[in-house]
């Protein structure tokens, strides 16, 4: 009886410990889910062989660096990929879900599992679904505008074919993009198929930047009244800068942060000067002609606390006023760095000289990651790679670790 009593007591304690761990495990996953605004997408009815993709965008809303181990799929009907694996505070990336419309037909769906191992281990599940029609095809699979010079516009034609004995008609073509104009030819009906020539015109007044949208074909088929067609391209100005808003995040007084901007043109050029009204921001020129230049912008924080916003004026040998200005933003917060990291120039690229001071950057002012014993030892995080920051200033980040500990304490 004593042995049985001890056994019952041990099992009871084990069940209590398991029940107590369940909320903690849920909280450990919740921090990752909060970075996604959308976790499911229905492609609707799509044509066979058409290019069909959806991007699940997520943002690192925390002070700790983020690392994506990878993403796996539950079905071969969808091929997932990650646009960027390492993200600093307020940086964004995409989980790209590509629907396999060439191999699969009919109704299909998949669950995409995104795995993180930094700052803690977590998984987020995304879901996609859609219906692939075998009797409707596009040639080419989507409207590929390519690179279009600013102010010139472009035309692209796609052949739409429906295989079937009954007359199949496109009643209308719709789009939310006001820069698209569509012309539809008269249908050609035979005993086995119906076909159209669809021509999309991109208006000359379309602004510079990436063009991504859809055309919705409205048909007389009650089984699939609407069929989407993807449109992709890029309008290129004579000179473009990316990003035009360079957000450096939080920087400690006396610390140094360097991030890159990319200057592109449709022909080779030199960067003759880079000017800023404040000496705390520096950027080198480029004497060698190239169609693209990567320029490191370095910010040396002073002793003053607060928000810093300065303008960079970039001049090239293509003429005055052809390069958009760059806005540099930073928040100087925290305790001053005793010995700032020195920066030297080697072939135009900044090299950090080792010192007793930790490497400066966005992570300098982030609160330390609170330890999570349940997640320790999972995965091997890697160093983040440089990537364009968010286009708009984001709200202040919080610490992942402190959130988990606060919930468990509550």
TORKOL-4160 file (C-alpha; in steps of 0.2 Angstrom, whole numbers, padded with zeros to 4 digits, m for minus):
410
<pt num="1" X="0000" Y="0000" Z="0000"/>
<pt num="2" X="0014" Y="0012" Z="0004"/>
<pt num="3" X="0022" Y="0009" Z="m0013"/>
<pt num="4" X="0005" Y="0012" Z="m0022"/>
<pt num="5" X="0003" Y="0028" Z="m0012"/>
<pt num="6" X="0020" Y="0034" Z="m0017"/>
<pt num="7" X="0017" Y="0030" Z="m0035"/>
<pt num="8" X="0000" Y="0039" Z="m0035"/>
<pt num="9" X="0008" Y="0054" Z="m0027"/>
<pt num="10" X="0022" Y="0055" Z="m0040"/>
<pt num="11" X="0010" Y="0054" Z="m0055"/>
<pt num="12" X="m0001" Y="0068" Z="m0047"/>
<pt num="13" X="0014" Y="0079" Z="m0046"/>
<pt num="14" X="0019" Y="0075" Z="m0064"/>
<pt num="15" X="0001" Y="0080" Z="m0070"/>
<pt num="16" X="0002" Y="0096" Z="m0060"/>
<pt num="17" X="0019" Y="0101" Z="m0068"/>
<pt num="18" X="0012" Y="0097" Z="m0085"/>
<pt num="19" X="m0004" Y="0107" Z="m0082"/>
<pt num="20" X="0007" Y="0122" Z="m0076"/>
<pt num="21" X="0018" Y="0121" Z="m0091"/>
<pt num="22" X="0004" Y="0122" Z="m0104"/>
<pt num="23" X="0001" Y="0141" Z="m0102"/>
<pt num="24" X="0020" Y="0144" Z="m0103"/>
<pt num="25" X="0021" Y="0134" Z="m0119"/>
<pt num="26" X="0007" Y="0144" Z="m0127"/>
<pt num="27" X="0015" Y="0161" Z="m0122"/>
<pt num="28" X="0031" Y="0155" Z="m0130"/>
<pt num="29" X="0022" Y="0153" Z="m0146"/>
<pt num="30" X="0012" Y="0169" Z="m0145"/>
<pt num="31" X="0026" Y="0181" Z="m0146"/>
<pt num="32" X="0030" Y="0174" Z="m0164"/>
<pt num="33" X="0012" Y="0175" Z="m0170"/>
<pt num="34" X="0010" Y="0193" Z="m0165"/>
<pt num="35" X="0023" Y="0197" Z="m0179"/>
<pt num="36" X="0010" Y="0192" Z="m0193"/>
<pt num="37" X="m0005" Y="0202" Z="m0197"/>
<pt num="38" X="m0011" Y="0188" Z="m0209"/>
<pt num="39" X="m0010" Y="0170" Z="m0206"/>
<pt num="40" X="m0021" Y="0163" Z="m0220"/>
<pt num="41" X="m0025" Y="0166" Z="m0238"/>
<pt num="42" X="m0037" Y="0159" Z="m0251"/>
<pt num="43" X="m0031" Y="0160" Z="m0269"/>
<pt num="44" X="m0048" Y="0157" Z="m0276"/>
<pt num="45" X="m0050" Y="0149" Z="m0293"/>
<pt num="46" X="m0034" Y="0151" Z="m0304"/>
<pt num="47" X="m0029" Y="0146" Z="m0321"/>
<pt num="48" X="m0018" Y="0131" Z="m0325"/>
<pt num="49" X="0000" Y="0136" Z="m0326"/>
<pt num="50" X="m0003" Y="0153" Z="m0320"/>
<pt num="51" X="0010" Y="0162" Z="m0308"/>
<pt num="52" X="0001" Y="0162" Z="m0292"/>
<pt num="53" X="0010" Y="0168" Z="m0276"/>
<pt num="54" X="0005" Y="0176" Z="m0259"/>
<pt num="55" X="0017" Y="0185" Z="m0247"/>
<pt num="56" X="0014" Y="0183" Z="m0228"/>
<pt num="57" X="0023" Y="0199" Z="m0222"/>
<pt num="58" X="0030" Y="0199" Z="m0204"/>
<pt num="59" X="0039" Y="0212" Z="m0194"/>
<pt num="60" X="0051" Y="0210" Z="m0179"/>
<pt num="61" X="0042" Y="0221" Z="m0166"/>
<pt num="62" X="0055" Y="0216" Z="m0152"/>
<pt num="63" X="0071" Y="0223" Z="m0146"/>
<pt num="64" X="0080" Y="0206" Z="m0149"/>
<pt num="65" X="0087" Y="0201" Z="m0166"/>
<pt num="66" X="0076" Y="0188" Z="m0175"/>
<pt num="67" X="0082" Y="0173" Z="m0185"/>
<pt num="68" X="0071" Y="0162" Z="m0196"/>
<pt num="69" X="0077" Y="0144" Z="m0197"/>
<pt num="70" X="0066" Y="0139" Z="m0211"/>
<pt num="71" X="0049" Y="0135" Z="m0217"/>
<pt num="72" X="0041" Y="0118" Z="m0222"/>
<pt num="73" X="0025" Y="0114" Z="m0231"/>
<pt num="74" X="0012" Y="0100" Z="m0228"/>
<pt num="75" X="0008" Y="0098" Z="m0247"/>
<pt num="76" X="0018" Y="0099" Z="m0263"/>
<pt num="77" X="0005" Y="0110" Z="m0270"/>
<pt num="78" X="0013" Y="0125" Z="m0262"/>
<pt num="79" X="0032" Y="0129" Z="m0262"/>
<pt num="80" X="0037" Y="0141" Z="m0247"/>
<pt num="81" X="0052" Y="0152" Z="m0246"/>
<pt num="82" X="0059" Y="0165" Z="m0234"/>
<pt num="83" X="0064" Y="0182" Z="m0241"/>
<pt num="84" X="0076" Y="0186" Z="m0227"/>
<pt num="85" X="0081" Y="0175" Z="m0212"/>
<pt num="86" X="0089" Y="0188" Z="m0200"/>
<pt num="87" X="0079" Y="0203" Z="m0195"/>
<pt num="88" X="0084" Y="0217" Z="m0183"/>
<pt num="89" X="0071" Y="0228" Z="m0173"/>
<pt num="90" X="0057" Y="0234" Z="m0185"/>
<pt num="91" X="0064" Y="0226" Z="m0200"/>
<pt num="92" X="0051" Y="0216" Z="m0211"/>
<pt num="93" X="0052" Y="0200" Z="m0222"/>
<pt num="94" X="0040" Y="0189" Z="m0231"/>
<pt num="95" X="0035" Y="0171" Z="m0232"/>
<pt num="96" X="0032" Y="0168" Z="m0250"/>
<pt num="97" X="0019" Y="0154" Z="m0254"/>
<pt num="98" X="0020" Y="0149" Z="m0272"/>
<pt num="99" X="0005" Y="0139" Z="m0278"/>
<pt num="100" X="0010" Y="0124" Z="m0290"/>
<pt num="101" X="m0003" Y="0127" Z="m0304"/>
<pt num="102" X="0007" Y="0117" Z="m0317"/>
<pt num="103" X="0007" Y="0100" Z="m0308"/>
<pt num="104" X="m0009" Y="0101" Z="m0298"/>
<pt num="105" X="m0027" Y="0102" Z="m0303"/>
<pt num="106" X="m0043" Y="0105" Z="m0292"/>
<pt num="107" X="m0045" Y="0111" Z="m0274"/>
<pt num="108" X="m0029" Y="0110" Z="m0264"/>
<pt num="109" X="m0023" Y="0117" Z="m0248"/>
<pt num="110" X="m0007" Y="0117" Z="m0237"/>
<pt num="111" X="m0001" Y="0122" Z="m0220"/>
<pt num="112" X="0016" Y="0131" Z="m0220"/>
<pt num="113" X="0026" Y="0130" Z="m0203"/>
<pt num="114" X="0038" Y="0144" Z="m0200"/>
<pt num="115" X="0052" Y="0140" Z="m0187"/>
<pt num="116" X="0061" Y="0153" Z="m0177"/>
<pt num="117" X="0076" Y="0149" Z="m0165"/>
<pt num="118" X="0081" Y="0167" Z="m0160"/>
<pt num="119" X="0078" Y="0175" Z="m0148"/>
<pt num="120" X="0068" Y="0159" Z="m0143"/>
<pt num="121" X="0061" Y="0144" Z="m0152"/>
<pt num="122" X="0044" Y="0145" Z="m0159"/>
<pt num="123" X="0033" Y="0140" Z="m0174"/>
<pt num="124" X="0020" Y="0149" Z="m0183"/>
<pt num="125" X="0008" Y="0140" Z="m0195"/>
<pt num="126" X="0001" Y="0149" Z="m0211"/>
<pt num="127" X="m0013" Y="0141" Z="m0222"/>
<pt num="128" X="m0016" Y="0143" Z="m0240"/>
<pt num="129" X="m0029" Y="0135" Z="m0252"/>
<pt num="130" X="m0036" Y="0137" Z="m0269"/>
<pt num="131" X="m0044" Y="0129" Z="m0284"/>
<pt num="132" X="m0033" Y="0126" Z="m0300"/>
<pt num="133" X="m0044" Y="0125" Z="m0316"/>
<pt num="134" X="m0037" Y="0113" Z="m0330"/>
<pt num="135" X="m0048" Y="0120" Z="m0344"/>
<pt num="136" X="m0041" Y="0139" Z="m0343"/>
<pt num="137" X="m0023" Y="0143" Z="m0347"/>
<pt num="138" X="m0013" Y="0159" Z="m0349"/>
<pt num="139" X="0002" Y="0161" Z="m0361"/>
<pt num="140" X="0013" Y="0168" Z="m0354"/>
<pt num="141" X="0008" Y="0163" Z="m0336"/>
<pt num="142" X="0007" Y="0181" Z="m0330"/>
<pt num="143" X="0009" Y="0199" Z="m0336"/>
<pt num="144" X="0028" Y="0202" Z="m0335"/>
<pt num="145" X="0031" Y="0221" Z="m0337"/>
<pt num="146" X="0050" Y="0219" Z="m0333"/>
<pt num="147" X="0060" Y="0236" Z="m0330"/>
<pt num="148" X="0051" Y="0251" Z="m0337"/>
<pt num="149" X="0059" Y="0268" Z="m0339"/>
<pt num="150" X="0049" Y="0281" Z="m0329"/>
<pt num="151" X="0037" Y="0291" Z="m0340"/>
<pt num="152" X="0037" Y="0279" Z="m0355"/>
<pt num="153" X="0024" Y="0266" Z="m0351"/>
<pt num="154" X="0024" Y="0249" Z="m0359"/>
<pt num="155" X="0012" Y="0236" Z="m0367"/>
<pt num="156" X="0011" Y="0217" Z="m0364"/>
<pt num="157" X="m0001" Y="0204" Z="m0371"/>
<pt num="158" X="m0007" Y="0188" Z="m0364"/>
<pt num="159" X="m0016" Y="0174" Z="m0373"/>
<pt num="160" X="m0031" Y="0167" Z="m0363"/>
<pt num="161" X="m0038" Y="0150" Z="m0369"/>
<pt num="162" X="m0052" Y="0140" Z="m0362"/>
<pt num="163" X="m0054" Y="0122" Z="m0368"/>
<pt num="164" X="m0072" Y="0116" Z="m0369"/>
<pt num="165" X="m0086" Y="0114" Z="m0382"/>
<pt num="166" X="m0097" Y="0127" Z="m0375"/>
<pt num="167" X="m0094" Y="0146" Z="m0379"/>
<pt num="168" X="m0084" Y="0153" Z="m0365"/>
<pt num="169" X="m0084" Y="0172" Z="m0363"/>
<pt num="170" X="m0074" Y="0186" Z="m0353"/>
<pt num="171" X="m0087" Y="0198" Z="m0349"/>
<pt num="172" X="m0076" Y="0211" Z="m0340"/>
<pt num="173" X="m0058" Y="0214" Z="m0334"/>
<pt num="174" X="m0056" Y="0223" Z="m0317"/>
<pt num="175" X="m0041" Y="0229" Z="m0307"/>
<pt num="176" X="m0039" Y="0240" Z="m0292"/>
<pt num="177" X="m0023" Y="0248" Z="m0300"/>
<pt num="178" X="m0028" Y="0264" Z="m0309"/>
<pt num="179" X="m0012" Y="0264" Z="m0319"/>
<pt num="180" X="m0018" Y="0249" Z="m0329"/>
<pt num="181" X="m0027" Y="0250" Z="m0345"/>
<pt num="182" X="m0034" Y="0234" Z="m0353"/>
<pt num="183" X="m0039" Y="0230" Z="m0371"/>
<pt num="184" X="m0048" Y="0213" Z="m0375"/>
<pt num="185" X="m0049" Y="0206" Z="m0392"/>
<pt num="186" X="m0064" Y="0198" Z="m0400"/>
<pt num="187" X="m0066" Y="0180" Z="m0395"/>
<pt num="188" X="m0061" Y="0166" Z="m0406"/>
<pt num="189" X="m0073" Y="0151" Z="m0404"/>
<pt num="190" X="m0070" Y="0134" Z="m0411"/>
<pt num="191" X="m0078" Y="0117" Z="m0407"/>
<pt num="192" X="m0065" Y="0113" Z="m0394"/>
<pt num="193" X="m0060" Y="0130" Z="m0387"/>
<pt num="194" X="m0062" Y="0149" Z="m0384"/>
<pt num="195" X="m0047" Y="0161" Z="m0385"/>
<pt num="196" X="m0044" Y="0180" Z="m0382"/>
<pt num="197" X="m0029" Y="0191" Z="m0383"/>
<pt num="198" X="m0028" Y="0202" Z="m0368"/>
<pt num="199" X="m0017" Y="0218" Z="m0369"/>
<pt num="200" X="m0012" Y="0227" Z="m0353"/>
<pt num="201" X="m0005" Y="0245" Z="m0355"/>
<pt num="202" X="0005" Y="0253" Z="m0341"/>
<pt num="203" X="0002" Y="0272" Z="m0341"/>
<pt num="204" X="0017" Y="0283" Z="m0343"/>
<pt num="205" X="0012" Y="0293" Z="m0327"/>
<pt num="206" X="0015" Y="0277" Z="m0316"/>
<pt num="207" X="0027" Y="0282" Z="m0302"/>
<pt num="208" X="0044" Y="0274" Z="m0300"/>
<pt num="209" X="0045" Y="0258" Z="m0289"/>
<pt num="210" X="0039" Y="0240" Z="m0290"/>
<pt num="211" X="0022" Y="0236" Z="m0299"/>
<pt num="212" X="0013" Y="0221" Z="m0292"/>
<pt num="213" X="m0006" Y="0219" Z="m0294"/>
<pt num="214" X="m0019" Y="0208" Z="m0302"/>
<pt num="215" X="m0032" Y="0208" Z="m0316"/>
<pt num="216" X="m0048" Y="0199" Z="m0312"/>
<pt num="217" X="m0056" Y="0191" Z="m0327"/>
<pt num="218" X="m0075" Y="0191" Z="m0325"/>
<pt num="219" X="m0082" Y="0176" Z="m0335"/>
<pt num="220" X="m0099" Y="0168" Z="m0340"/>
<pt num="221" X="m0094" Y="0152" Z="m0331"/>
<pt num="222" X="m0105" Y="0150" Z="m0315"/>
<pt num="223" X="m0092" Y="0137" Z="m0308"/>
<pt num="224" X="m0078" Y="0151" Z="m0308"/>
<pt num="225" X="m0085" Y="0168" Z="m0312"/>
<pt num="226" X="m0069" Y="0177" Z="m0308"/>
<pt num="227" X="m0051" Y="0171" Z="m0312"/>
<pt num="228" X="m0036" Y="0182" Z="m0307"/>
<pt num="229" X="m0020" Y="0186" Z="m0317"/>
<pt num="230" X="m0004" Y="0192" Z="m0309"/>
<pt num="231" X="0005" Y="0208" Z="m0315"/>
<pt num="232" X="0023" Y="0211" Z="m0310"/>
<pt num="233" X="0036" Y="0224" Z="m0315"/>
<pt num="234" X="0046" Y="0239" Z="m0310"/>
<pt num="235" X="0046" Y="0257" Z="m0315"/>
<pt num="236" X="0064" Y="0264" Z="m0315"/>
<pt num="237" X="0068" Y="0282" Z="m0313"/>
<pt num="238" X="0085" Y="0288" Z="m0320"/>
<pt num="239" X="0092" Y="0287" Z="m0303"/>
<pt num="240" X="0084" Y="0279" Z="m0288"/>
<pt num="241" X="0089" Y="0277" Z="m0270"/>
<pt num="242" X="0083" Y="0263" Z="m0258"/>
<pt num="243" X="0078" Y="0266" Z="m0244"/>
<pt num="244" X="0074" Y="0284" Z="m0245"/>
<pt num="245" X="0070" Y="0283" Z="m0226"/>
<pt num="246" X="0085" Y="0276" Z="m0217"/>
<pt num="247" X="0079" Y="0271" Z="m0200"/>
<pt num="248" X="0094" Y="0267" Z="m0188"/>
<pt num="249" X="0083" Y="0263" Z="m0173"/>
<pt num="250" X="0090" Y="0266" Z="m0155"/>
<pt num="251" X="0108" Y="0271" Z="m0153"/>
<pt num="252" X="0117" Y="0274" Z="m0137"/>
<pt num="253" X="0126" Y="0291" Z="m0134"/>
<pt num="254" X="0144" Y="0290" Z="m0141"/>
<pt num="255" X="0140" Y="0274" Z="m0151"/>
<pt num="256" X="0142" Y="0272" Z="m0170"/>
<pt num="257" X="0130" Y="0264" Z="m0182"/>
<pt num="258" X="0132" Y="0260" Z="m0201"/>
<pt num="259" X="0119" Y="0255" Z="m0213"/>
<pt num="260" X="0119" Y="0254" Z="m0232"/>
<pt num="261" X="0109" Y="0263" Z="m0245"/>
<pt num="262" X="0108" Y="0258" Z="m0264"/>
<pt num="263" X="0109" Y="0270" Z="m0278"/>
<pt num="264" X="0104" Y="0264" Z="m0295"/>
<pt num="265" X="0102" Y="0271" Z="m0312"/>
<pt num="266" X="0098" Y="0264" Z="m0330"/>
<pt num="267" X="0116" Y="0268" Z="m0335"/>
<pt num="268" X="0134" Y="0269" Z="m0327"/>
<pt num="269" X="0137" Y="0285" Z="m0316"/>
<pt num="270" X="0149" Y="0291" Z="m0302"/>
<pt num="271" X="0144" Y="0298" Z="m0285"/>
<pt num="272" X="0153" Y="0314" Z="m0285"/>
<pt num="273" X="0147" Y="0320" Z="m0267"/>
<pt num="274" X="0137" Y="0316" Z="m0252"/>
<pt num="275" X="0132" Y="0331" Z="m0241"/>
<pt num="276" X="0124" Y="0332" Z="m0224"/>
<pt num="277" X="0122" Y="0348" Z="m0214"/>
<pt num="278" X="0127" Y="0339" Z="m0198"/>
<pt num="279" X="0145" Y="0331" Z="m0197"/>
<pt num="280" X="0138" Y="0317" Z="m0186"/>
<pt num="281" X="0132" Y="0308" Z="m0202"/>
<pt num="282" X="0145" Y="0303" Z="m0215"/>
<pt num="283" X="0145" Y="0294" Z="m0232"/>
<pt num="284" X="0159" Y="0291" Z="m0245"/>
<pt num="285" X="0158" Y="0296" Z="m0263"/>
<pt num="286" X="0162" Y="0283" Z="m0278"/>
<pt num="287" X="0174" Y="0288" Z="m0291"/>
<pt num="288" X="0171" Y="0272" Z="m0301"/>
<pt num="289" X="0157" Y="0272" Z="m0314"/>
<pt num="290" X="0144" Y="0259" Z="m0311"/>
<pt num="291" X="0125" Y="0256" Z="m0314"/>
<pt num="292" X="0123" Y="0253" Z="m0295"/>
<pt num="293" X="0132" Y="0259" Z="m0280"/>
<pt num="294" X="0131" Y="0253" Z="m0262"/>
<pt num="295" X="0135" Y="0268" Z="m0250"/>
<pt num="296" X="0138" Y="0265" Z="m0231"/>
<pt num="297" X="0130" Y="0279" Z="m0221"/>
<pt num="298" X="0138" Y="0281" Z="m0204"/>
<pt num="299" X="0130" Y="0290" Z="m0189"/>
<pt num="300" X="0141" Y="0295" Z="m0174"/>
<pt num="301" X="0129" Y="0298" Z="m0159"/>
<pt num="302" X="0133" Y="0313" Z="m0148"/>
<pt num="303" X="0129" Y="0316" Z="m0130"/>
<pt num="304" X="0112" Y="0323" Z="m0133"/>
<pt num="305" X="0097" Y="0312" Z="m0130"/>
<pt num="306" X="0082" Y="0312" Z="m0142"/>
<pt num="307" X="0077" Y="0309" Z="m0160"/>
<pt num="308" X="0089" Y="0314" Z="m0174"/>
<pt num="309" X="0083" Y="0317" Z="m0192"/>
<pt num="310" X="0094" Y="0323" Z="m0205"/>
<pt num="311" X="0094" Y="0325" Z="m0224"/>
<pt num="312" X="0107" Y="0317" Z="m0236"/>
<pt num="313" X="0110" Y="0326" Z="m0253"/>
<pt num="314" X="0118" Y="0314" Z="m0266"/>
<pt num="315" X="0126" Y="0321" Z="m0282"/>
<pt num="316" X="0131" Y="0312" Z="m0297"/>
<pt num="317" X="0139" Y="0315" Z="m0314"/>
<pt num="318" X="0122" Y="0314" Z="m0322"/>
<pt num="319" X="0117" Y="0331" Z="m0316"/>
<pt num="320" X="0110" Y="0341" Z="m0302"/>
<pt num="321" X="0094" Y="0336" Z="m0293"/>
<pt num="322" X="0092" Y="0319" Z="m0302"/>
<pt num="323" X="0094" Y="0309" Z="m0285"/>
<pt num="324" X="0081" Y="0309" Z="m0272"/>
<pt num="325" X="0086" Y="0315" Z="m0255"/>
<pt num="326" X="0088" Y="0302" Z="m0241"/>
<pt num="327" X="0081" Y="0305" Z="m0224"/>
<pt num="328" X="0091" Y="0298" Z="m0209"/>
<pt num="329" X="0083" Y="0295" Z="m0193"/>
<pt num="330" X="0089" Y="0288" Z="m0176"/>
<pt num="331" X="0084" Y="0289" Z="m0158"/>
<pt num="332" X="0099" Y="0292" Z="m0146"/>
<pt num="333" X="0094" Y="0284" Z="m0129"/>
<pt num="334" X="0103" Y="0275" Z="m0114"/>
<pt num="335" X="0119" Y="0276" Z="m0106"/>
<pt num="336" X="0134" Y="0284" Z="m0115"/>
<pt num="337" X="0147" Y="0272" Z="m0122"/>
<pt num="338" X="0164" Y="0273" Z="m0113"/>
<pt num="339" X="0175" Y="0270" Z="m0128"/>
<pt num="340" X="0166" Y="0271" Z="m0145"/>
<pt num="341" X="0171" Y="0259" Z="m0158"/>
<pt num="342" X="0183" Y="0267" Z="m0171"/>
<pt num="343" X="0179" Y="0266" Z="m0189"/>
<pt num="344" X="0192" Y="0266" Z="m0203"/>
<pt num="345" X="0190" Y="0266" Z="m0221"/>
<pt num="346" X="0196" Y="0252" Z="m0233"/>
<pt num="347" X="0192" Y="0254" Z="m0251"/>
<pt num="348" X="0176" Y="0264" Z="m0246"/>
<pt num="349" X="0169" Y="0251" Z="m0234"/>
<pt num="350" X="0169" Y="0254" Z="m0215"/>
<pt num="351" X="0178" Y="0242" Z="m0204"/>
<pt num="352" X="0176" Y="0241" Z="m0185"/>
<pt num="353" X="0192" Y="0241" Z="m0175"/>
<pt num="354" X="0191" Y="0229" Z="m0160"/>
<pt num="355" X="0189" Y="0238" Z="m0143"/>
<pt num="356" X="0183" Y="0234" Z="m0126"/>
<pt num="357" X="0166" Y="0242" Z="m0131"/>
<pt num="358" X="0153" Y="0230" Z="m0139"/>
<pt num="359" X="0149" Y="0233" Z="m0157"/>
<pt num="360" X="0138" Y="0247" Z="m0159"/>
<pt num="361" X="0121" Y="0246" Z="m0169"/>
<pt num="362" X="0103" Y="0245" Z="m0166"/>
<pt num="363" X="0106" Y="0231" Z="m0153"/>
<pt num="364" X="0116" Y="0243" Z="m0142"/>
<pt num="365" X="0100" Y="0250" Z="m0134"/>
<pt num="366" X="0089" Y="0235" Z="m0134"/>
<pt num="367" X="0085" Y="0228" Z="m0117"/>
<pt num="368" X="0094" Y="0211" Z="m0114"/>
<pt num="369" X="0085" Y="0195" Z="m0118"/>
<pt num="370" X="0077" Y="0187" Z="m0103"/>
<pt num="371" X="0083" Y="0169" Z="m0102"/>
<pt num="372" X="0070" Y="0156" Z="m0106"/>
<pt num="373" X="0076" Y="0139" Z="m0098"/>
<pt num="374" X="0062" Y="0129" Z="m0108"/>
<pt num="375" X="0069" Y="0136" Z="m0125"/>
<pt num="376" X="0087" Y="0136" Z="m0121"/>
<pt num="377" X="0099" Y="0126" Z="m0133"/>
<pt num="378" X="0087" Y="0125" Z="m0147"/>
<pt num="379" X="0094" Y="0130" Z="m0164"/>
<pt num="380" X="0110" Y="0140" Z="m0168"/>
<pt num="381" X="0106" Y="0158" Z="m0172"/>
<pt num="382" X="0116" Y="0167" Z="m0186"/>
<pt num="383" X="0122" Y="0184" Z="m0188"/>
<pt num="384" X="0109" Y="0196" Z="m0196"/>
<pt num="385" X="0112" Y="0202" Z="m0214"/>
<pt num="386" X="0109" Y="0220" Z="m0219"/>
<pt num="387" X="0092" Y="0223" Z="m0226"/>
<pt num="388" X="0081" Y="0238" Z="m0230"/>
<pt num="389" X="0072" Y="0245" Z="m0215"/>
<pt num="390" X="0053" Y="0248" Z="m0214"/>
<pt num="391" X="0047" Y="0263" Z="m0224"/>
<pt num="392" X="0038" Y="0271" Z="m0210"/>
<pt num="393" X="0043" Y="0274" Z="m0192"/>
<pt num="394" X="0037" Y="0260" Z="m0181"/>
<pt num="395" X="0031" Y="0260" Z="m0163"/>
<pt num="396" X="0044" Y="0256" Z="m0149"/>
<pt num="397" X="0049" Y="0238" Z="m0148"/>
<pt num="398" X="0048" Y="0228" Z="m0132"/>
<pt num="399" X="0058" Y="0213" Z="m0126"/>
<pt num="400" X="0052" Y="0196" Z="m0130"/>
<pt num="401" X="0059" Y="0188" Z="m0114"/>
<pt num="402" X="0051" Y="0201" Z="m0103"/>
<pt num="403" X="0034" Y="0198" Z="m0111"/>
<pt num="404" X="0035" Y="0179" Z="m0108"/>
<pt num="405" X="0041" Y="0181" Z="m0090"/>
<pt num="406" X="0028" Y="0194" Z="m0086"/>
<pt num="407" X="0014" Y="0182" Z="m0092"/>
<pt num="408" X="0020" Y="0167" Z="m0083"/>
<pt num="409" X="0022" Y="0178" Z="m0067"/>
<pt num="410" X="0004" Y="0184" Z="m0069"/>
